[in-house]
Amino acid sequence: MFFASDNSGPVHPTVLDALTRANDGYAKSYGADDLTVSVTAQIRDLFEAPDAAVYLVATGTAANVLALSVLCQPFETVFCSDRAHIHEDECNAPEFYTGGAKLTLVPGGDRMSPVALRKAIEGEENRGVHGPQRGAVSITNVAELGNVYSLAEMQGLCSVAKEYNLPVHLDGARFSQACAALQCTPAEMSWKLGVDVAVFGGTKNGLMGVEAVVIFDPKRAREFELRRKRGAHLFSKHRYLAAQMQAFLQDDLWRDLANRSNATCSRLFDGLQRLGIDIVTEVPANLLFFRLPRHVHHTLLAQGAVYILMDPETGADDDLVTARLVCDWAQTHENVDAFLKLVEDAL
């Protein structure tokens, strides 16, 4: 009953098999291997972007901040949700890798609105050299509270960004789950809406550790290559990143695993709803936020459920406390049903 994070789940067996095959013999280093060349072509095909520059890195943080570093100058600012991962969970890495660009938080939760984004943009670049200049817009899908932007919502944000000639970055740590929820293609959720750089995440969806940065304007490619090397994120044995991604792309495994995690979370949602549990946000993908009295959470955790409490652990026993449940590709219906039984008994 492990629902703490999709980072904690196992690697899909197909990926491990691919790594074993890649381990046979010798290959060129630093991304010059045949496997990386093949995977680059496959991702271009997947995104319907034959001219895109594609780079593999090992972590979501590296993918996001290196992407932002080629979109934003040190004297500019990145516009993002006030719940964005790049704000809450990257330890100021965006500021570090961009050389000092700040983040301007757009209020309203994990999904920005075009109105709020426009207001935030208008609030900057109006003090001459004394204030930050307008930089990139960063969108996250799936968003931090489990919500998913519709294609129309993303289009609205991209349109506002383009009015001010600002590039758009898509944090896609759960890109696959968002695509599965929206039943769309990667192209439909990226460059066709106006996204300039997209992260095609794999670590949260069955890979050991690899994310693809897809840069739709190849003019930015050389700078990314230099920043990746300077930032210590160019793997010498690059084929082991490419092997994971190759398995991910084979027969659309990425979408299959995303559908599994989304469907399992939907089962969890339905079960908690039947029990009358207060569910805080929409649940279109694989994250669910719910509230229970603190003493009920403590009972569930003591009996073997593993998940994250979002509110302080100390306080009155009857206080309603928000918690997060995350389903990964390997989570089973049996585990979901066992957790629901624990909740029912605890209530």
SEZA-219402 format. One record per residue (C-alpha): residue in three letters; x, y, z. Coordinates in steps of 0.02 Angstrom, whole numbers, plus 32768, in hexadecimal, padded with zeros to 4 digits. Layout:
<nodes>
ALAXYZ;...
</nodes>
This chain:
<nodes>
MET800080008000;PHE808780797FCB;PHE803A811A7F8A;ALA80C181967FBC;SER810A81BC7F10;ASP811881797E5F;ASN81D381967E74;SER81D381037EEC;GLY818C807E7E79;PRO81EE7FF67E20;VAL823D80027D75;HIS81D97FAA7CEE;PRO82277F017CBF;THR82307F327C08;VAL82A17FC37C39;LEU83157F527C9C;ASP831F7EDB7C08;ALA834D7F6E7B98;LEU83D77FA17C0F;THR841C7EF07C0D;ARG84207EF07B4F;ALA84747F9B7B4D;ASN84F97F587BC2;ASP853B7EDF7B3E;GLY85E37F167AFA;TYR861F7FC67AD4;ALA85CC80637A92;LYS85FC81167A6F;SER85F0818A7B04;TYR859B82307B2D;GLY850282117AC2;ALA855A81E27A20;ASP8520812D7A2E;ASP84A780E079B1;LEU842280C67A36;THR841A817F7A60;VAL841281AE79A8;SER838181347991;VAL832381717A2B;THR8337822579F4;ALA82E381FB794F;GLN8258819C79A8;ILE8230822F7A1A;ARG822D82A47985;ASP81B0822F7933;LEU8149822279D2;PHE813E82E079DF;GLU812782F77923;ALA81BA836D7929;PRO8240833678AD;ASP82B183CB78D1;ALA82A683C6798F;ALA834483B679F7;VAL833383297A76;TYR83A083107B0F;LEU839A828D7B98;VAL83C482B77C4C;ALA83B5824F7CE9;THR834582B97D59;GLY82AA83247D4D;THR830483B47DA3;ALA838C83B27D1F;ALA830D83AB7C93;ASN82A9843F7CD3;VAL833684B27D03;LEU83A284917C6B;ALA830984B07BFF;LEU82E885557C58;SER839F85867C49;VAL839085927B8B;LEU82EB85F17B96;CYS831386737C19;GLN83A086F07C34;PRO83E787127CE3;PHE839187BC7CEA;GLU82E687737CBC;THR825D871C7D1D;VAL81FF86787D04;PHE814386807D19;CYS80FD85E67D6E;SER807285AA7DE1;ASP808985CE7E9A;ARG808285107EB2;ALA80FA84E67E24;HIS817D84617E41;ILE820684D77E06;HIS81D485497E96;GLU81AE84CF7F22;ASP8221843C7F04;GLU82BB846A7E9F;CYS832584BB7F28;ASN833E855A7EC0;ALA838984F47E32;PRO8330855E7DAE;GLU838385F97DF3;PHE842A85A17DFB;TYR842985597D4B;THR83E485F67CF9;GLY846B865C7D4D;GLY83F486BA7DBD;ALA834C86CC7D66;LYS82C386DB7DE8;LEU821986887DEF;THR817B86F17DEA;LEU80EE868E7E3A;VAL804286957DEA;PRO7FBF86807E73;GLY7F2C860A7E67;GLY7F68855C7E94;ASP7FBD84DA7E28;ARG7F6685127D87;MET7F8285C27D47;SER7EF8861F7CEE;PRO7F1A868D7C55;VAL7ED687237CB5;ALA7F4B87087D49;LEU7FDF86E67CD6;ARG7FBF87857C74;LYS7FB687EB7D15;ALA805B87A17D51;ILE80B087C67CAB;GLU806E88777CAA;GLY80B4888E7D58;GLU816788767D1A;GLU81DA88CF7C9E;ASN819589787CD0;ARG822489BB7D3A;GLY82AA89C97CB5;VAL835189827CEC;HIS831B897E7DA1;GLY82A688E97D95;PRO82A6883B7D49;GLN8280882C7C90;ARG81F987B87C51;GLY823B870A7C2D;ALA81ED865F7C14;VAL814586187C46;SER814A856C7C9A;ILE80B284F97C99;THR80A684527CF4;ASN803783C57CB6;VAL8008835D7D1E;ALA800683EF7D99;GLU804483E27E4C;LEU7F9A83C37E9C;GLY7F6E833C7E20;ASN7F0883AC7DAD;VAL7F1D83A27CF1;TYR7F1584387C7E;SER7EA1841C7BEC;LEU7EEA843E7B41;ALA7E7E84DA7B38;GLU7EC285177BDF;MET7F7584FB7BA5;GLN7F4E85517B01;GLY7F0E85E87B62;LEU7FAF85F57BC7;CYS801E85DF7B2E;SER7FBC86647AD2;VAL7FD886E17B5E;ALA809286B77B60;LYS809F86D07AA5;GLU804A877B7AB1;TYR80E587B27B11;ASN815E874B7AA8;LEU818786DC7B3C;PRO81C086277B25;VAL8160859B7B7B;HIS81AB850B7BDE;LEU814384707C06;ASP817384127CA3;GLY813E83637C72;ALA817A82F67D01;ARG80CF82A27CEE;PHE80BE82CD7C35;SER8083821C7C0D;GLN7FF9821F7C90;ALA7FBB82C77C4F;CYS7FB882887B9B;ALA7F5C81EC7BD1;ALA7EDC82507C34;LEU7EC082C67BA2;GLN7EC5823B7B20;CYS7F3582A57AB4;THR7FDC82957A5D;PRO807F82E07A9D;ALA807D835C7A0D;GLU7FCD83937A3A;MET800583B77AEC;SER80A484137ABE;TRP80DD84717A22;LYS8031847379D1;LEU7FF984DF7A64;GLY8092854F7A64;VAL810984F47AD9;ASP81BF85177AAF;VAL821484957B1D;ALA81BF83FB7B66;VAL81FC837E7BE6;PHE81C582CC7BBE;GLY81D7827B7C68;GLY81F981C37C86;THR823881AF7D39;LYS818981BD7D84;ASN814481437D06;GLY81AC80A57D0F;LEU825C80D97CDD;MET82F580CF7D4B;GLY832581837D2E;VAL831781E17C8A;GLU82B982787C46;ALA82BA82BA7B94;VAL82C883747B73;VAL827783997ACC;ILE82A984437A83;PHE823A846F79F0;ASP82AA84FD79B3;PRO835084AC7985;LYS83A685567990;ARG83A8853D7A4C;ALA83FC84947A40;ARG84B284C77A48;GLU849985307AE4;PHE8440849E7B38;GLU84D0842A7B0F;LEU854D84A17B5E;ARG84E284C07BF7;ARG84C484067C0F;LYS857F83E47C0C;ARG85AA84797C7A;GLY852184447CF4;ALA856983937D03;HIS84D3833E7CB4;LEU852382F37C18;PHE853282387C3A;SER85CD81E47BF5;LYS8576813A7BEB;HIS84E0818A7B99;ARG84A080E97B4D;TYR845680B87BF6;LEU83E4814F7BF1;ALA83B7812B7B3C;ALA839280747B61;GLN831080A37BE1;MET82BD811E7B6C;GLN82BE80A27ADC;ALA825D80267B47;PHE81E780B17B7C;LEU81BF80DB7AC7;GLN81B080287A89;ASP80FA7FFE7A63;ASP80C4809B7AC1;LEU80F480537B69;TRP80F781067BAC;ARG803C81187B8C;ASP8011806A7BCB;LEU806880887C72;ALA801681337C82;ASN7F6B80E87C61;ARG7F8C80687CE9;SER7FBC80E87D6C;ASN7F2B81597D3E;ALA7EAE80C97D42;THR7EEB808C7DEB;CYS7EDA813B7E32;SER7E2A81447DEB;ARG7DFF80A47E49;LEU7E4580F37EE7;PHE7DDE81907EC8;ASP7D3D812E7EAE;GLY7D5980C97F4D;LEU7D7C81617FBA;GLN7CE581B97F71;ARG7C7681267FA1;LEU7CB781378053;GLY7C8A81F08054;ILE7D3E822C8062;ASP7D6182E4803E;ILE7DC982E77F9D;VAL7E1C83907F88;THR7E3F839E7ECD;GLU7E1083517E28;VAL7E5C82A67E05;PRO7E7682967D49;ALA7F2182447D55;ASN7F8481E57DDA;LEU7F85825C7E70;LEU7EFD826C7EF2;PHE7EF082E67F84;PHE7E7582BF800F;ARG7E4E82F180C2;LEU7E318289815E;PRO7E3C82AB8218;ARG7EEF82A48254;HIS7ECE820D82C4;VAL7E8A81AA8230;HIS7F2881CF81CB;HIS7F928194825D;THR7F2E80F38265;LEU7F4380D281AC;LEU7FFE80F681AF;ALA801580878247;GLN7FC07FF881EC;GLY80357FFC8157;ALA7FF1807E80DF;VAL807B80EE809A;TYR804E819B805B;ILE807882528077;LEU802482C780F3;MET8022837680AB;ASP7FF483CF814D;PRO805783D281F1;GLU8055832D824C;THR8037837D82F6;GLY7F9183C5832D;ALA7EE7838F836C;ASP7EB582DC8344;ASP7E13831482F2;ASP7E6383968280;LEU7E47837381C8;VAL7EF083548177;THR7F12835280BD;ALA7F7682C18077;ARG7FB4828A7FCC;LEU7FA481E27F79;VAL800581B97EDA;CYS7FEF81207E6C;ASP807E80E37E00;TRP807580677D70;ALA80947FD07DE1;GLN80107FF67E63;THR7F8F7F697E6B;HIS7ED37F697E81;GLU7EED7EF37F13;ASN7F567F767F6E;VAL7ED57FFB7F4A;ASP7E497F8E7F8D;ALA7EAF7F638028;PHE7ECC801C8049;LEU7E1480438032;LYS7DE97FBA80AF;LEU7E638007812C;VAL7E1080B08116;GLU7D638067812C;ASP7D96800B81CB;ALA7DEF80A58210;LEU7D53810D81F9;
</nodes>
